[in-house]
């Protein structure tokens, strides 16, 4: 029998949840507001929250000039932009999507083997894979940099895709393993009795049943690859530079240009925020997959 929750408790929990959500979102909101300020207003003391002169100058400077159906940034911009936003954007898309898809191709058979053909060392292998995420990235920067130099992979999309795949592969395998464990093994045994091979079992029986889990894994790892800064800053310079390099370009030894830096940051997170907004139901459904029997 479900426990009754009083109206007062619901209101309290809802208020606490909203407060926590607002605290988490506040840095993003502040960055967005700062991106519409002048440099003088961005560093004003005391801070100017809402009473400032709104301007699109910072977005024009960083090269974020989308031609929307209801609004054209170019009408308010003069002169050439300082950065090529679209080039950095497509590099981020190629690296994030490419590394995630490659990781899924590798992780699905691996998670299937661990979930349905378990050995005595399955948990040890999973723990070892997860332990690789505990190593500080700087600890392997030098050997990976040497490999990239020798293999001529510096500042290439392929090199970044491989690195991002290896970084996020433990998380992909762990998530898929968790989802696959919720699927009854009897269904796969029935498919084997009907003559299904290993590939048919995985891609025609297992994968369709785990679509919510696979979708949430893809979305989460696209976000992780999109936001990865350490490796992109150290292994790219120009040709394959993603949006993390784009943001770093507005932080210089001469000083931070906070308004332009905020505009670059907002332009960099805008695509992933839109993706997260439209896919939030699928993401929540996947993350709670198997939670209720």
C-alpha positions in Angstrom: 0.0 0.0 0.0 1.4 3.4 -1.0 2.2 5.8 1.8 0.2 9.0 1.9 2.1 12.2 1.5 0.6 15.3 3.0 0.1 18.4 1.0 2.5 20.3 3.2 5.3 17.8 2.5 4.6 18.0 -1.2 4.9 21.8 -1.1 8.1 21.7 0.9 9.7 19.1 -1.3 8.7 21.0 -4.4 10.0 24.3 -3.0 13.4 22.6 -2.1 13.6 21.0 -5.6 13.0 24.4 -7.3 15.6 26.1 -5.0 18.2 23.5 -5.9 17.3 23.7 -9.6 17.6 27.5 -9.5 21.0 27.3 -7.7 22.3 24.9 -10.4 20.9 27.1 -13.2 22.1 30.4 -11.8 25.6 30.3 -13.3 24.2 29.6 -16.7 21.6 32.4 -16.3 24.4 34.9 -15.2 26.5 33.9 -18.2 23.6 34.5 -20.5 22.8 37.9 -19.0 26.5 39.0 -19.1 26.7 38.1 -22.8 24.3 41.0 -23.5 26.2 43.6 -21.5 29.1 45.9 -22.5 32.5 45.1 -21.1 32.2 48.0 -18.6 28.8 46.7 -17.3 30.2 43.1 -17.1 32.8 44.1 -14.6 30.8 46.8 -12.8 30.9 46.8 -9.0 28.3 46.3 -7.6 27.1 43.9 -10.3 24.4 45.1 -12.7 21.8 42.3 -12.9 18.9 43.5 -15.1 19.2 47.3 -15.4 21.7 47.4 -18.2 21.8 48.4 -21.9 21.2 45.2 -23.9 23.6 44.7 -26.9 24.3 42.1 -29.5 27.8 43.4 -30.0 29.5 40.5 -28.2 27.7 37.9 -30.3 28.6 39.8 -33.5 32.3 39.8 -32.4 32.4 36.0 -31.6 30.8 35.2 -34.9 27.5 33.9 -33.6 25.2 35.3 -36.2 22.3 32.9 -36.8 19.7 33.8 -39.4 16.5 32.7 -37.5 13.1 32.7 -39.0 11.9 35.5 -36.7 15.2 37.3 -36.1 18.4 37.9 -38.1 21.5 38.8 -36.1 23.3 40.1 -39.2 21.0 43.2 -39.2 22.7 44.3 -35.9 26.3 43.4 -36.8 28.9 45.5 -38.4 32.3 44.4 -39.6 33.8 41.0 -39.8 33.6 38.6 -36.8 36.7 37.7 -34.7 36.0 34.0 -34.8 34.5 31.4 -37.2 31.8 30.0 -34.9 30.3 27.6 -37.5 33.7 25.9 -38.1 34.1 25.2 -34.3 30.5 24.1 -34.1 30.8 21.5 -36.8 34.0 20.2 -35.3 32.2 19.7 -32.0 29.4 17.9 -33.7 31.7 15.6 -35.6 33.8 14.8 -32.6 30.9 14.3 -30.1 28.6 12.3 -32.5 31.5 10.3 -34.0 33.0 9.3 -30.7 29.6 8.3 -29.3 28.6 6.2 -32.2 32.0 4.4 -32.3 31.7 3.8 -28.5 28.2 2.4 -29.0 29.4 0.0 -31.7 32.1 -1.3 -29.4 30.1 -1.3 -26.1 26.9 -3.1 -27.2 28.6 -6.5 -27.9 30.8 -6.0 -24.8 27.8 -5.2 -22.5 25.8 -8.1 -24.1 28.7 -10.5 -23.3 29.0 -9.3 -19.7 25.2 -9.3 -19.1 24.3 -12.6 -20.7 27.5 -14.6 -20.8 28.8 -13.7 -17.3 32.1 -15.1 -16.0 33.6 -15.2 -12.6 35.6 -12.0 -13.4 32.8 -9.9 -14.9 32.4 -7.6 -11.9 36.2 -7.3 -11.6 36.4 -6.3 -15.3 33.6 -3.7 -14.8 35.3 -2.3 -11.8 38.7 -2.1 -13.6 37.0 -0.3 -16.5 35.5 2.2 -14.1 38.8 2.7 -12.3 40.3 4.1 -15.5 38.0 7.1 -15.0 39.7 7.8 -11.7 43.1 8.5 -13.2 43.8 12.2 -13.7 43.9 12.9 -17.4 47.1 14.9 -17.1 48.8 11.6 -16.0 48.6 10.2 -19.5 48.9 13.4 -21.4 52.6 13.0 -22.3 52.4 9.4 -23.7 49.2 10.2 -25.7 50.8 13.3 -27.0 53.8 11.3 -28.2 51.6 8.8 -29.9 49.7 11.5 -31.6 52.9 13.1 -32.8 54.3 9.9 -34.1 51.0 8.9 -35.8 50.4 12.4 -37.2 47.1 12.6 -35.4 47.5 16.0 -33.8 44.7 18.4 -34.7 42.7 15.7 -36.5 39.1 14.7 -36.2 40.0 11.0 -36.2 42.4 11.4 -33.4 39.9 13.3 -31.2 37.2 10.8 -31.9 39.4 7.9 -30.8 40.5 9.7 -27.6 36.9 10.7 -26.7 35.7 7.1 -27.4 38.3 5.7 -25.1 37.5 8.3 -22.4 33.8 7.6 -22.3 33.8 3.9 -23.2 33.7 2.7 -19.5 30.6 4.8 -18.9 28.9 3.5 -22.1 29.6 -0.1 -21.2 28.5 0.3 -17.6 25.2 2.0 -18.6 24.4 -0.5 -21.3 25.3 -3.4 -19.0 22.9 -2.1 -16.4 20.1 -1.8 -19.0 20.7 -5.2 -20.6 20.6 -6.9 -17.1 17.0 -5.8 -16.9 16.0 -7.8 -20.0 14.9 -11.4 -19.3 17.5 -13.8 -20.6 14.7 -16.2 -21.6 13.8 -13.9 -24.5 17.3 -14.3 -25.9 17.3 -18.0 -25.3 14.0 -18.3 -27.3 15.7 -16.3 -30.2 18.6 -18.8 -30.1 16.2 -21.7 -30.3 14.7 -20.1 -33.4 18.1 -20.1 -35.0 19.2 -16.6 -34.4 23.0 -16.0 -34.5 24.9 -13.8 -32.1 24.7 -10.7 -34.4 20.9 -11.3 -35.0 20.4 -11.8 -31.3 22.1 -8.5 -30.4 20.7 -6.2 -33.2 17.3 -7.7 -33.8 16.2 -8.8 -30.4 18.3 -7.1 -27.7 18.8 -3.7 -29.1 15.1 -2.9 -29.9 14.2 -3.9 -26.4 16.8 -1.6 -24.9 16.1 1.4 -27.1 15.4 3.8 -24.2 18.6 2.8 -22.4 20.7 3.0 -25.6 19.1 6.4 -26.5 19.9 7.9 -23.0 23.4 6.5 -23.2 23.9 8.2 -26.6 22.5 11.5 -25.3 24.6 11.5 -22.1 27.8 10.7 -23.9 27.3 13.3 -26.6 27.0 15.8 -23.8 30.2 14.5 -22.1 32.1 14.6 -25.4 30.8 18.1 -26.2 32.0 19.5 -22.9 35.4 17.8 -22.8 38.0 20.5 -22.6 41.3 19.0 -21.4 42.0 16.8 -24.4 40.6 19.2 -27.0 42.7 22.0 -25.7 45.9 19.9 -25.7 45.5 17.9 -28.9 44.0 20.5 -31.3 45.1 23.9 -32.5 43.0 24.9 -35.5 41.7 22.4 -38.0 39.8 20.1 -35.6 39.4 22.6 -32.8 35.9 22.3 -31.2 33.9 24.9 -29.2 36.0 24.4 -26.1 38.9 26.0 -28.1 36.5 28.6 -29.3 35.8 29.6 -25.7 39.4 29.5 -24.6 40.2 32.0 -27.4 38.5 34.7 -25.4 40.7 34.2 -22.3 44.1 35.8 -22.9 47.1 36.8 -20.7 46.2 40.4 -21.3 42.9 39.9 -19.3 39.5 38.3 -19.7 36.9 40.0 -21.8 34.0 38.8 -19.6 31.2 40.0 -21.9 32.7 38.4 -25.0 33.7 35.3 -23.0 30.1 35.0 -21.8 28.8 35.3 -25.4 31.2 32.6 -26.6 30.2 30.4 -23.7 26.5 30.9 -24.4 26.9 30.3 -28.1 28.9 27.1 -27.3 26.3 25.6 -24.9 23.2 26.7 -26.9 23.1 23.7 -29.3 23.5 21.2 -26.4 20.9 23.0 -24.3 18.4 22.7 -27.2 19.2 19.0 -27.7 18.8 18.4 -23.9 15.5 20.3 -23.9 13.9 18.3 -26.7 15.3 15.0 -25.6 14.7 15.3 -21.8 11.8 12.9 -21.7 13.8 10.2 -23.6 16.8 10.9 -21.3 14.7 10.5 -18.1 12.9 7.4 -19.5 16.3 5.8 -20.3 17.9 6.7 -16.9 14.9 5.1 -15.1 14.7 2.1 -17.4 14.1 -1.0 -15.3 13.6 0.9 -12.1 9.9 -0.2 -11.8 9.1 -3.9 -12.3 
